[in-house]
């Protein structure tokens, strides 16, 4: 059972279920990025551009890993 405060006329039960499943996929992807395959952390970078570059490369790596499955 999934409970939401969104009115029925704005979002159907199936849409609520689908968005919940999407949330699980996002959480799985972040977990995969942080541990195991990609290991985004620890990040010992001080400059913002370098940190953003590191995360960008990690996101590309995640995309490639998902395509190869």
PQR file of N, CA, C, O and H, with PARSE charges and radii, in Angstrom:
ATOM      1  N   UNK A   1       0.836  -1.170   0.000 -0.4000 1.5000
ATOM      2  CA  UNK A   1       0.000   0.000   0.000 -0.0000 2.0000
ATOM      3  C   UNK A   1       0.878   1.230   0.000  0.5500 1.7000
ATOM      4  O   UNK A   1       1.820   1.333   0.787 -0.5500 1.4000
ATOM      5  N   UNK A   2       0.575   2.145  -0.868 -0.4000 1.5000
ATOM      6  CA  UNK A   2       1.297   3.405  -0.969 -0.0000 2.0000
ATOM      7  C   UNK A   2       0.313   4.528  -0.666  0.5500 1.7000
ATOM      8  O   UNK A   2      -0.775   4.592  -1.239 -0.5500 1.4000
ATOM      9  H   UNK A   2      -0.189   2.062  -1.507  0.4000 1.0000
ATOM     10  N   UNK A   3       0.710   5.404   0.239 -0.4000 1.5000
ATOM     11  CA  UNK A   3      -0.167   6.505   0.627 -0.0000 2.0000
ATOM     12  C   UNK A   3       0.425   7.820   0.142  0.5500 1.7000
ATOM     13  O   UNK A   3       1.633   8.039   0.228 -0.5500 1.4000
ATOM     14  H   UNK A   3       1.594   5.352   0.705  0.4000 1.0000
ATOM     15  N   UNK A   4      -0.434   8.688  -0.367 -0.4000 1.5000
ATOM     16  CA  UNK A   4       0.007   9.998  -0.829 -0.0000 2.0000
ATOM     17  C   UNK A   4      -1.042  11.045  -0.468  0.5500 1.7000
ATOM     18  O   UNK A   4      -2.205  10.728  -0.220 -0.5500 1.4000
ATOM     19  H   UNK A   4      -1.416   8.510  -0.438  0.4000 1.0000
ATOM     20  N   UNK A   5      -0.597  12.301  -0.445 -0.4000 1.5000
ATOM     21  CA  UNK A   5      -1.534  13.380  -0.172 -0.0000 2.0000
ATOM     22  C   UNK A   5      -1.968  14.093  -1.451  0.5500 1.7000
ATOM     23  O   UNK A   5      -2.628  15.130  -1.391 -0.5500 1.4000
ATOM     24  H   UNK A   5       0.348  12.558  -0.646  0.4000 1.0000
ATOM     25  N   UNK A   6      -1.599  13.541  -2.603 -0.4000 1.5000
ATOM     26  CA  UNK A   6      -2.002  14.107  -3.893 -0.0000 2.0000
ATOM     27  C   UNK A   6      -3.439  13.686  -4.172  0.5500 1.7000
ATOM     28  O   UNK A   6      -3.767  12.505  -4.053 -0.5500 1.4000
ATOM     29  H   UNK A   6      -1.062  12.698  -2.651  0.4000 1.0000
ATOM     30  N   UNK A   7      -4.302  14.631  -4.540 -0.4000 1.5000
ATOM     31  CA  UNK A   7      -5.705  14.287  -4.821 -0.0000 2.0000
ATOM     32  C   UNK A   7      -5.830  13.313  -5.995  0.5500 1.7000
ATOM     33  O   UNK A   7      -4.996  13.302  -6.900 -0.5500 1.4000
ATOM     34  H   UNK A   7      -4.036  15.590  -4.636  0.4000 1.0000
ATOM     35  N   UNK A   8      -6.875  12.506  -5.963 -0.4000 1.5000
ATOM     36  CA  UNK A   8      -7.115  11.507  -7.007 -0.0000 2.0000
ATOM     37  C   UNK A   8      -7.291  12.123  -8.389  0.5500 1.7000
ATOM     38  O   UNK A   8      -6.914  11.519  -9.394 -0.5500 1.4000
ATOM     39  H   UNK A   8      -7.553  12.515  -5.228  0.4000 1.0000
ATOM     40  N   UNK A   9      -7.861  13.321  -8.440 -0.4000 1.5000
ATOM     41  CA  UNK A   9      -8.075  13.941  -9.748 -0.0000 2.0000
ATOM     42  C   UNK A   9      -6.783  14.470 -10.377  0.5500 1.7000
ATOM     43  O   UNK A   9      -6.765  14.796 -11.564 -0.5500 1.4000
ATOM     44  H   UNK A   9      -8.168  13.811  -7.624  0.4000 1.0000
ATOM     45  N   UNK A  10      -5.717  14.558  -9.603 -0.4000 1.5000
ATOM     46  CA  UNK A  10      -4.430  15.030 -10.123 -0.0000 2.0000
ATOM     47  C   UNK A  10      -3.490  13.885 -10.487  0.5500 1.7000
ATOM     48  O   UNK A  10      -2.649  14.033 -11.374 -0.5500 1.4000
ATOM     49  H   UNK A  10      -5.731  14.294  -8.638  0.4000 1.0000
ATOM     50  N   UNK A  11      -3.625  12.745  -9.811 -0.4000 1.5000
ATOM     51  CA  UNK A  11      -2.704  11.629 -10.029 -0.0000 2.0000
ATOM     52  C   UNK A  11      -3.431  10.322  -9.757  0.5500 1.7000
ATOM     53  O   UNK A  11      -3.984  10.126  -8.675 -0.5500 1.4000
ATOM     54  H   UNK A  11      -4.309  12.624  -9.091  0.4000 1.0000
ATOM     55  N   UNK A  12      -3.430   9.439 -10.727 -0.4000 1.5000
ATOM     56  CA  UNK A  12      -4.117   8.156 -10.556 -0.0000 2.0000
ATOM     57  C   UNK A  12      -3.294   7.217  -9.672  0.5500 1.7000
ATOM     58  O   UNK A  12      -2.112   7.455  -9.422 -0.5500 1.4000
ATOM     59  H   UNK A  12      -2.980   9.598 -11.606  0.4000 1.0000
ATOM     60  N   UNK A  13      -3.930   6.165  -9.212 -0.4000 1.5000
ATOM     61  CA  UNK A  13      -3.242   5.172  -8.380 -0.0000 2.0000
ATOM     62  C   UNK A  13      -2.074   4.551  -9.131  0.5500 1.7000
ATOM     63  O   UNK A  13      -1.016   4.311  -8.549 -0.5500 1.4000
ATOM     64  H   UNK A  13      -4.890   5.972  -9.414  0.4000 1.0000
ATOM     65  N   UNK A  14      -2.260   4.290 -10.415 -0.4000 1.5000
ATOM     66  CA  UNK A  14      -1.176   3.711 -11.222 -0.0000 2.0000
ATOM     67  C   UNK A  14      -0.007   4.680 -11.342  0.5500 1.7000
ATOM     68  O   UNK A  14       1.150   4.263 -11.281 -0.5500 1.4000
ATOM     69  H   UNK A  14      -3.120   4.485 -10.888  0.4000 1.0000
ATOM     70  N   UNK A  15      -0.296   5.964 -11.511 -0.4000 1.5000
ATOM     71  CA  UNK A  15       0.772   6.966 -11.597 -0.0000 2.0000
ATOM     72  C   UNK A  15       1.539   7.074 -10.286  0.5500 1.7000
ATOM     73  O   UNK A  15       2.762   7.213 -10.293 -0.5500 1.4000
ATOM     74  H   UNK A  15      -1.236   6.302 -11.561  0.4000 1.0000
ATOM     75  N   UNK A  16       0.833   7.012  -9.163 -0.4000 1.5000
ATOM     76  CA  UNK A  16       1.501   7.027  -7.853 -0.0000 2.0000
ATOM     77  C   UNK A  16       2.441   5.829  -7.744  0.5500 1.7000
ATOM     78  O   UNK A  16       3.586   5.966  -7.314 -0.5500 1.4000
ATOM     79  H   UNK A  16      -0.161   6.899  -9.157  0.4000 1.0000
ATOM     80  N   UNK A  17       1.957   4.679  -8.128 -0.4000 1.5000
ATOM     81  CA  UNK A  17       2.774   3.461  -8.089 -0.0000 2.0000
ATOM     82  C   UNK A  17       3.999   3.594  -8.998  0.5500 1.7000
ATOM     83  O   UNK A  17       5.105   3.219  -8.607 -0.5500 1.4000
ATOM     84  H   UNK A  17       1.026   4.568  -8.477  0.4000 1.0000
ATOM     85  N   UNK A  18       3.809   4.122 -10.202 -0.4000 1.5000
ATOM     86  CA  UNK A  18       4.916   4.279 -11.144 -0.0000 2.0000
ATOM     87  C   UNK A  18       5.971   5.253 -10.626  0.5500 1.7000
ATOM     88  O   UNK A  18       7.168   5.003 -10.769 -0.5500 1.4000
ATOM     89  H   UNK A  18       2.911   4.426 -10.520  0.4000 1.0000
ATOM     90  N   UNK A  19       5.531   6.367 -10.022 -0.4000 1.5000
ATOM     91  CA  UNK A  19       6.495   7.330  -9.477 -0.0000 2.0000
ATOM     92  C   UNK A  19       7.267   6.723  -8.307  0.5500 1.7000
ATOM     93  O   UNK A  19       8.455   6.999  -8.139 -0.5500 1.4000
ATOM     94  H   UNK A  19       4.559   6.570  -9.907  0.4000 1.0000
ATOM     95  N   UNK A  20       6.608   5.908  -7.509 -0.4000 1.5000
ATOM     96  CA  UNK A  20       7.280   5.237  -6.394 -0.0000 2.0000
ATOM     97  C   UNK A  20       8.346   4.284  -6.922  0.5500 1.7000
ATOM     98  O   UNK A  20       9.443   4.210  -6.369 -0.5500 1.4000
ATOM     99  H   UNK A  20       5.643   5.684  -7.646  0.4000 1.0000
ATOM    100  N   UNK A  21       8.031   3.563  -7.981 -0.4000 1.5000
ATOM    101  CA  UNK A  21       9.013   2.656  -8.591 -0.0000 2.0000
ATOM    102  C   UNK A  21      10.194   3.445  -9.160  0.5500 1.7000
ATOM    103  O   UNK A  21      11.340   3.002  -9.071 -0.5500 1.4000
ATOM    104  H   UNK A  21       7.140   3.624  -8.431  0.4000 1.0000
ATOM    105  N   UNK A  22       9.913   4.622  -9.750 -0.4000 1.5000
ATOM    106  CA  UNK A  22      10.985   5.474 -10.255 -0.0000 2.0000
ATOM    107  C   UNK A  22      11.909   5.909  -9.126  0.5500 1.7000
ATOM    108  O   UNK A  22      13.128   5.947  -9.293 -0.5500 1.4000
ATOM    109  H   UNK A  22       8.982   4.981  -9.822  0.4000 1.0000
ATOM    110  N   UNK A  23      11.330   6.236  -7.983 -0.4000 1.5000
ATOM    111  CA  UNK A  23      12.126   6.629  -6.822 -0.0000 2.0000
ATOM    112  C   UNK A  23      13.055   5.494  -6.403  0.5500 1.7000
ATOM    113  O   UNK A  23      14.211   5.741  -6.060 -0.5500 1.4000
ATOM    114  H   UNK A  23      10.340   6.205  -7.847  0.4000 1.0000
ATOM    115  N   UNK A  24      12.575   4.272  -6.425 -0.4000 1.5000
ATOM    116  CA  UNK A  24      13.420   3.123  -6.086 -0.0000 2.0000
ATOM    117  C   UNK A  24      14.590   2.998  -7.054  0.5500 1.7000
ATOM    118  O   UNK A  24      15.698   2.653  -6.642 -0.5500 1.4000
ATOM    119  H   UNK A  24      11.636   4.071  -6.703  0.4000 1.0000
ATOM    120  N   UNK A  25      14.357   3.272  -8.332 -0.4000 1.5000
ATOM    121  CA  UNK A  25      15.431   3.203  -9.330 -0.0000 2.0000
ATOM    122  C   UNK A  25      16.490   4.271  -9.063  0.5500 1.7000
ATOM    123  O   UNK A  25      17.688   4.007  -9.170 -0.5500 1.4000
ATOM    124  H   UNK A  25      13.457   3.551  -8.666  0.4000 1.0000
ATOM    125  N   UNK A  26      16.046   5.461  -8.719 -0.4000 1.5000
ATOM    126  CA  UNK A  26      16.987   6.547  -8.418 -0.0000 2.0000
ATOM    127  C   UNK A  26      17.820   6.194  -7.193  0.5500 1.7000
ATOM    128  O   UNK A  26      19.037   6.377  -7.200 -0.5500 1.4000
ATOM    129  H   UNK A  26      15.073   5.675  -8.632  0.4000 1.0000
ATOM    130  N   UNK A  27      17.186   5.696  -6.152 -0.4000 1.5000
ATOM    131  CA  UNK A  27      17.913   5.308  -4.943 -0.0000 2.0000
ATOM    132  C   UNK A  27      18.898   4.182  -5.231  0.5500 1.7000
ATOM    133  O   UNK A  27      20.012   4.186  -4.708 -0.5500 1.4000
ATOM    134  H   UNK A  27      16.197   5.547  -6.146  0.4000 1.0000
ATOM    135  N   UNK A  28      18.499   3.219  -6.058 -0.4000 1.5000
ATOM    136  CA  UNK A  28      19.402   2.129  -6.439 -0.0000 2.0000
ATOM    137  C   UNK A  28      20.616   2.666  -7.185  0.5500 1.7000
ATOM    138  O   UNK A  28      21.742   2.230  -6.946 -0.5500 1.4000
ATOM    139  H   UNK A  28      17.594   3.216  -6.483  0.4000 1.0000
ATOM    140  N   UNK A  29      20.385   3.611  -8.086 -0.4000 1.5000
ATOM    141  CA  UNK A  29      21.487   4.189  -8.854 -0.0000 2.0000
ATOM    142  C   UNK A  29      22.462   4.941  -7.962  0.5500 1.7000
ATOM    143  O   UNK A  29      23.674   4.800  -8.124 -0.5500 1.4000
ATOM    144  H   UNK A  29      19.471   3.965  -8.280  0.4000 1.0000
ATOM    145  N   UNK A  30      21.961   5.734  -7.025 -0.4000 1.5000
ATOM    146  CA  UNK A  30      22.853   6.438  -6.115 -0.0000 2.0000
ATOM    147  C   UNK A  30      23.630   5.463  -5.236  0.5500 1.7000
ATOM    148  O   UNK A  30      24.812   5.678  -4.968 -0.5500 1.4000
ATOM    149  H   UNK A  30      20.976   5.848  -6.893  0.4000 1.0000
ATOM    150  N   UNK A  31      22.984   4.405  -4.790 -0.4000 1.5000
ATOM    151  CA  UNK A  31      23.674   3.390  -3.994 -0.0000 2.0000
ATOM    152  C   UNK A  31      24.776   2.734  -4.814  0.5500 1.7000
ATOM    153  O   UNK A  31      25.864   2.478  -4.299 -0.5500 1.4000
ATOM    154  H   UNK A  31      22.023   4.230  -5.008  0.4000 1.0000
ATOM    155  N   UNK A  32      24.507   2.462  -6.074 -0.4000 1.5000
ATOM    156  CA  UNK A  32      25.500   1.850  -6.954 -0.0000 2.0000
ATOM    157  C   UNK A  32      26.656   2.811  -7.206  0.5500 1.7000
ATOM    158  O   UNK A  32      27.809   2.391  -7.305 -0.5500 1.4000
ATOM    159  H   UNK A  32      23.623   2.670  -6.493  0.4000 1.0000
ATOM    160  N   UNK A  33      26.345   4.110  -7.312 -0.4000 1.5000
ATOM    161  CA  UNK A  33      27.405   5.089  -7.527 -0.0000 2.0000
ATOM    162  C   UNK A  33      28.304   5.230  -6.305  0.5500 1.7000
ATOM    163  O   UNK A  33      29.515   5.403  -6.439 -0.5500 1.4000
ATOM    164  H   UNK A  33      25.409   4.452  -7.232  0.4000 1.0000
ATOM    165  N   UNK A  34      27.718   5.158  -5.123 -0.4000 1.5000
ATOM    166  CA  UNK A  34      28.490   5.386  -3.907 -0.0000 2.0000
ATOM    167  C   UNK A  34      29.326   4.182  -3.507  0.5500 1.7000
ATOM    168  O   UNK A  34      30.432   4.347  -2.993 -0.5500 1.4000
ATOM    169  H   UNK A  34      26.734   5.017  -5.014  0.4000 1.0000
ATOM    170  N   UNK A  35      28.829   2.998  -3.728 -0.4000 1.5000
ATOM    171  CA  UNK A  35      29.536   1.793  -3.313 -0.0000 2.0000
ATOM    172  C   UNK A  35      29.598   0.818  -4.481  0.5500 1.7000
ATOM    173  O   UNK A  35      28.877   0.962  -5.469 -0.5500 1.4000
ATOM    174  H   UNK A  35      27.930   2.864  -4.145  0.4000 1.0000
ATOM    175  N   UNK A  36      30.442  -0.142  -4.356 -0.4000 1.5000
ATOM    176  CA  UNK A  36      30.482  -1.191  -5.364 -0.0000 2.0000
ATOM    177  C   UNK A  36      31.097  -0.748  -6.663  0.5500 1.7000
ATOM    178  O   UNK A  36      32.301  -0.501  -6.735 -0.5500 1.4000
ATOM    179  H   UNK A  36      31.028  -0.259  -3.554  0.4000 1.0000
ATOM    180  N   UNK A  37      30.284  -0.645  -7.688 -0.4000 1.5000
ATOM    181  CA  UNK A  37      30.764  -0.438  -9.046 -0.0000 2.0000
ATOM    182  C   UNK A  37      31.549   0.854  -9.245  0.5500 1.7000
ATOM    183  O   UNK A  37      32.653   0.819  -9.787 -0.5500 1.4000
ATOM    184  H   UNK A  37      29.306  -0.845  -7.629  0.4000 1.0000
ATOM    185  N   UNK A  38      31.008   1.981  -8.823 -0.4000 1.5000
ATOM    186  CA  UNK A  38      31.606   3.262  -9.204 -0.0000 2.0000
ATOM    187  C   UNK A  38      32.363   3.978  -8.091  0.5500 1.7000
ATOM    188  O   UNK A  38      33.305   4.718  -8.373 -0.5500 1.4000
ATOM    189  H   UNK A  38      30.111   2.008  -8.383  0.4000 1.0000
ATOM    190  N   UNK A  39      31.983   3.780  -6.861 -0.4000 1.5000
ATOM    191  CA  UNK A  39      32.654   4.371  -5.701 -0.0000 2.0000
ATOM    192  C   UNK A  39      32.912   5.866  -5.866  0.5500 1.7000
ATOM    193  O   UNK A  39      34.064   6.295  -5.940 -0.5500 1.4000
ATOM    194  H   UNK A  39      31.218   3.179  -6.632  0.4000 1.0000
ATOM    195  N   UNK A  40      31.842   6.658  -5.925 -0.4000 1.5000
ATOM    196  CA  UNK A  40      31.943   8.108  -6.066 -0.0000 2.0000
ATOM    197  C   UNK A  40      32.658   8.728  -4.877  0.5500 1.7000
ATOM    198  O   UNK A  40      33.388   9.706  -5.041 -0.5500 1.4000
ATOM    199  H   UNK A  40      30.907   6.309  -5.865  0.4000 1.0000
ATOM    200  N   UNK A  41      32.469   8.195  -3.721 -0.4000 1.5000
ATOM    201  CA  UNK A  41      33.104   8.784  -2.550 -0.0000 2.0000
ATOM    202  C   UNK A  41      34.287   7.953  -2.112  0.5500 1.7000
ATOM    203  O   UNK A  41      34.341   6.799  -2.535 -0.5500 1.4000
ATOM    204  H   UNK A  41      31.876   7.401  -3.588  0.4000 1.0000
ATOM    205  N   UNK A  42      35.191   8.375  -1.358 -0.4000 1.5000
ATOM    206  CA  UNK A  42      35.312   9.747  -0.863 -0.0000 2.0000
ATOM    207  C   UNK A  42      35.870  10.680  -1.938  0.5500 1.7000
ATOM    208  O   UNK A  42      36.680  10.288  -2.776 -0.5500 1.4000
ATOM    209  H   UNK A  42      35.148   9.313  -1.015  0.4000 1.0000
ATOM    210  N   UNK A  43      35.413  11.905  -1.881 -0.4000 1.5000
ATOM    211  CA  UNK A  43      35.887  12.924  -2.817 -0.0000 2.0000
ATOM    212  C   UNK A  43      36.763  13.889  -2.030  0.5500 1.7000
ATOM    213  O   UNK A  43      36.297  14.566  -1.113 -0.5500 1.4000
ATOM    214  H   UNK A  43      34.754  12.224  -1.199  0.4000 1.0000
ATOM    215  N   UNK A  44      38.032  13.942  -2.399 -0.4000 1.5000
ATOM    216  CA  UNK A  44      38.971  14.831  -1.728 -0.0000 2.0000
ATOM    217  C   UNK A  44      39.343  15.975  -2.674  0.5500 1.7000
ATOM    218  O   UNK A  44      40.522  16.245  -2.906 -0.5500 1.4000
ATOM    219  H   UNK A  44      38.411  13.393  -3.144  0.4000 1.0000
ATOM    220  N   UNK A  45      38.349  16.621  -3.199 -0.4000 1.5000
ATOM    221  CA  UNK A  45      38.567  17.735  -4.115 -0.0000 2.0000
ATOM    222  C   UNK A  45      38.086  19.002  -3.443  0.5500 1.7000
ATOM    223  O   UNK A  45      37.067  19.000  -2.753 -0.5500 1.4000
ATOM    224  H   UNK A  45      37.392  16.402  -3.011  0.4000 1.0000
ATOM    225  N   UNK A  46      38.815  20.079  -3.644 -0.4000 1.5000
ATOM    226  CA  UNK A  46      38.445  21.329  -2.983 -0.0000 2.0000
ATOM    227  C   UNK A  46      37.778  22.311  -3.928  0.5500 1.7000
ATOM    228  O   UNK A  46      36.979  23.144  -3.500 -0.5500 1.4000
ATOM    229  H   UNK A  46      39.642  20.080  -4.205  0.4000 1.0000
ATOM    230  N   UNK A  47      38.097  22.218  -5.193 -0.4000 1.5000
ATOM    231  CA  UNK A  47      37.527  23.165  -6.147 -0.0000 2.0000
ATOM    232  C   UNK A  47      36.205  22.634  -6.679  0.5500 1.7000
ATOM    233  O   UNK A  47      36.076  21.451  -6.996 -0.5500 1.4000
ATOM    234  H   UNK A  47      38.745  21.541  -5.540  0.4000 1.0000
ATOM    235  N   UNK A  48      35.230  23.523  -6.770 -0.4000 1.5000
ATOM    236  CA  UNK A  48      33.887  23.155  -7.201 -0.0000 2.0000
ATOM    237  C   UNK A  48      33.890  22.497  -8.582  0.5500 1.7000
ATOM    238  O   UNK A  48      33.210  21.491  -8.785 -0.5500 1.4000
ATOM    239  H   UNK A  48      35.335  24.483  -6.513  0.4000 1.0000
ATOM    240  N   UNK A  49      34.637  23.043  -9.521 -0.4000 1.5000
ATOM    241  CA  UNK A  49      34.665  22.510 -10.890 -0.0000 2.0000
ATOM    242  C   UNK A  49      35.181  21.076 -10.907  0.5500 1.7000
ATOM    243  O   UNK A  49      34.686  20.254 -11.678 -0.5500 1.4000
ATOM    244  H   UNK A  49      35.189  23.860  -9.357  0.4000 1.0000
ATOM    245  N   UNK A  50      36.147  20.770 -10.085 -0.4000 1.5000
ATOM    246  CA  UNK A  50      36.693  19.413 -10.040 -0.0000 2.0000
ATOM    247  C   UNK A  50      35.697  18.436  -9.425  0.5500 1.7000
ATOM    248  O   UNK A  50      35.558  17.307  -9.895 -0.5500 1.4000
ATOM    249  H   UNK A  50      36.549  21.438  -9.458  0.4000 1.0000
ATOM    250  N   UNK A  51      35.009  18.868  -8.380 -0.4000 1.5000
ATOM    251  CA  UNK A  51      33.978  18.031  -7.770 -0.0000 2.0000
ATOM    252  C   UNK A  51      32.854  17.767  -8.763  0.5500 1.7000
ATOM    253  O   UNK A  51      32.398  16.631  -8.900 -0.5500 1.4000
ATOM    254  H   UNK A  51      35.122  19.785  -7.998  0.4000 1.0000
ATOM    255  N   UNK A  52      32.406  18.808  -9.456 -0.4000 1.5000
ATOM    256  CA  UNK A  52      31.355  18.642 -10.456 -0.0000 2.0000
ATOM    257  C   UNK A  52      31.810  17.722 -11.582  0.5500 1.7000
ATOM    258  O   UNK A  52      31.032  16.902 -12.070 -0.5500 1.4000
ATOM    259  H   UNK A  52      32.776  19.730  -9.345  0.4000 1.0000
ATOM    260  N   UNK A  53      33.068  17.855 -11.995 -0.4000 1.5000
ATOM    261  CA  UNK A  53      33.607  16.985 -13.030 -0.0000 2.0000
ATOM    262  C   UNK A  53      33.634  15.533 -12.588  0.5500 1.7000
ATOM    263  O   UNK A  53      33.317  14.638 -13.371 -0.5500 1.4000
ATOM    264  H   UNK A  53      33.699  18.521 -11.598  0.4000 1.0000
ATOM    265  N   UNK A  54      34.010  15.295 -11.345 -0.4000 1.5000
ATOM    266  CA  UNK A  54      34.055  13.933 -10.807 -0.0000 2.0000
ATOM    267  C   UNK A  54      32.659  13.307 -10.798  0.5500 1.7000
ATOM    268  O   UNK A  54      32.487  12.158 -11.206 -0.5500 1.4000
ATOM    269  H   UNK A  54      34.268  16.023 -10.709  0.4000 1.0000
ATOM    270  N   UNK A  55      31.678  14.056 -10.340 -0.4000 1.5000
ATOM    271  CA  UNK A  55      30.307  13.541 -10.301 -0.0000 2.0000
ATOM    272  C   UNK A  55      29.773  13.346 -11.718  0.5500 1.7000
ATOM    273  O   UNK A  55      29.060  12.376 -11.977 -0.5500 1.4000
ATOM    274  H   UNK A  55      31.818  14.989 -10.009  0.4000 1.0000
ATOM    275  N   UNK A  56      30.106  14.251 -12.637 -0.4000 1.5000
ATOM    276  CA  UNK A  56      29.673  14.119 -14.024 -0.0000 2.0000
ATOM    277  C   UNK A  56      30.215  12.833 -14.644  0.5500 1.7000
ATOM    278  O   UNK A  56      29.475  12.097 -15.296 -0.5500 1.4000
ATOM    279  H   UNK A  56      30.685  15.039 -12.426  0.4000 1.0000
ATOM    280  N   UNK A  57      31.482  12.568 -14.445 -0.4000 1.5000
ATOM    281  CA  UNK A  57      32.084  11.339 -14.970 -0.0000 2.0000
ATOM    282  C   UNK A  57      31.437  10.112 -14.324  0.5500 1.7000
ATOM    283  O   UNK A  57      31.232   9.098 -14.990 -0.5500 1.4000
ATOM    284  H   UNK A  57      32.083  13.166 -13.915  0.4000 1.0000
ATOM    285  N   UNK A  58      31.119  10.198 -13.050 -0.4000 1.5000
ATOM    286  CA  UNK A  58      30.457   9.084 -12.370 -0.0000 2.0000
ATOM    287  C   UNK A  58      29.070   8.832 -12.949  0.5500 1.7000
ATOM    288  O   UNK A  58      28.657   7.682 -13.096 -0.5500 1.4000
ATOM    289  H   UNK A  58      31.286  11.022 -12.509  0.4000 1.0000
ATOM    290  N   UNK A  59      28.348   9.909 -13.278 -0.4000 1.5000
ATOM    291  CA  UNK A  59      27.021   9.749 -13.874 -0.0000 2.0000
ATOM    292  C   UNK A  59      27.126   9.116 -15.264  0.5500 1.7000
ATOM    293  O   UNK A  59      26.306   8.270 -15.618 -0.5500 1.4000
ATOM    294  H   UNK A  59      28.683  10.843 -13.158  0.4000 1.0000
ATOM    295  N   UNK A  60      28.122   9.517 -16.050 -0.4000 1.5000
ATOM    296  CA  UNK A  60      28.336   8.900 -17.359 -0.0000 2.0000
ATOM    297  C   UNK A  60      28.678   7.426 -17.184  0.5500 1.7000
ATOM    298  O   UNK A  60      28.192   6.585 -17.940 -0.5500 1.4000
ATOM    299  H   UNK A  60      28.789  10.204 -15.762  0.4000 1.0000
ATOM    300  N   UNK A  61      29.503   7.106 -16.202 -0.4000 1.5000
ATOM    301  CA  UNK A  61      29.860   5.712 -15.934 -0.0000 2.0000
ATOM    302  C   UNK A  61      28.640   4.893 -15.547  0.5500 1.7000
ATOM    303  O   UNK A  61      28.498   3.747 -15.973 -0.5500 1.4000
ATOM    304  H   UNK A  61      29.898   7.789 -15.588  0.4000 1.0000
ATOM    305  N   UNK A  62      27.765   5.470 -14.746 -0.4000 1.5000
ATOM    306  CA  UNK A  62      26.538   4.788 -14.360 -0.0000 2.0000
ATOM    307  C   UNK A  62      25.672   4.512 -15.585  0.5500 1.7000
ATOM    308  O   UNK A  62      25.115   3.423 -15.729 -0.5500 1.4000
ATOM    309  H   UNK A  62      27.881   6.401 -14.400  0.4000 1.0000
ATOM    310  N   UNK A  63      25.565   5.492 -16.452 -0.4000 1.5000
ATOM    311  CA  UNK A  63      24.780   5.326 -17.680 -0.0000 2.0000
ATOM    312  C   UNK A  63      25.366   4.199 -18.539  0.5500 1.7000
ATOM    313  O   UNK A  63      24.619   3.370 -19.057 -0.5500 1.4000
ATOM    314  H   UNK A  63      26.017   6.376 -16.334  0.4000 1.0000
ATOM    315  N   UNK A  64      26.666   4.161 -18.690 -0.4000 1.5000
ATOM    316  CA  UNK A  64      27.306   3.101 -19.473 -0.0000 2.0000
ATOM    317  C   UNK A  64      27.121   1.739 -18.820  0.5500 1.7000
ATOM    318  O   UNK A  64      26.901   0.744 -19.512 -0.5500 1.4000
ATOM    319  H   UNK A  64      27.273   4.835 -18.268  0.4000 1.0000
ATOM    320  N   UNK A  65      27.207   1.686 -17.506 -0.4000 1.5000
ATOM    321  CA  UNK A  65      27.021   0.427 -16.799 -0.0000 2.0000
ATOM    322  C   UNK A  65      25.588  -0.083 -16.973  0.5500 1.7000
ATOM    323  O   UNK A  65      25.371  -1.286 -17.114 -0.5500 1.4000
ATOM    324  H   UNK A  65      27.386   2.493 -16.944  0.4000 1.0000
ATOM    325  N   UNK A  66      24.621   0.822 -16.963 -0.4000 1.5000
ATOM    326  CA  UNK A  66      23.224   0.415 -17.149 -0.0000 2.0000
ATOM    327  C   UNK A  66      22.963  -0.058 -18.575  0.5500 1.7000
ATOM    328  O   UNK A  66      22.154  -0.960 -18.792 -0.5500 1.4000
ATOM    329  H   UNK A  66      24.797   1.799 -16.848  0.4000 1.0000
ATOM    330  N   UNK A  67      23.650   0.552 -19.554 -0.4000 1.5000
ATOM    331  CA  UNK A  67      23.480   0.141 -20.944 -0.0000 2.0000
ATOM    332  C   UNK A  67      24.081  -1.242 -21.212  0.5500 1.7000
ATOM    333  O   UNK A  67      23.594  -1.985 -22.065 -0.5500 1.4000
ATOM    334  H   UNK A  67      24.307   1.285 -19.378  0.4000 1.0000
ATOM    335  N   UNK A  68      25.136  -1.572 -20.480 -0.4000 1.5000
ATOM    336  CA  UNK A  68      25.800  -2.862 -20.706 -0.0000 2.0000
ATOM    337  C   UNK A  68      25.072  -4.035 -20.051  0.5500 1.7000
ATOM    338  O   UNK A  68      25.363  -5.192 -20.356 -0.5500 1.4000
ATOM    339  H   UNK A  68      25.531  -0.968 -19.787  0.4000 1.0000
ATOM    340  N   UNK A  69      24.129  -3.744 -19.153 -0.4000 1.5000
ATOM    341  CA  UNK A  69      23.376  -4.819 -18.481 -0.0000 2.0000
ATOM    342  C   UNK A  69      22.381  -5.473 -19.376  0.5500 1.7000
ATOM    343  O   UNK A  69      21.678  -6.390 -18.952 -0.5500 1.4000
ATOM    344  H   UNK A  69      23.893  -2.804 -18.905  0.4000 1.0000
TER
END
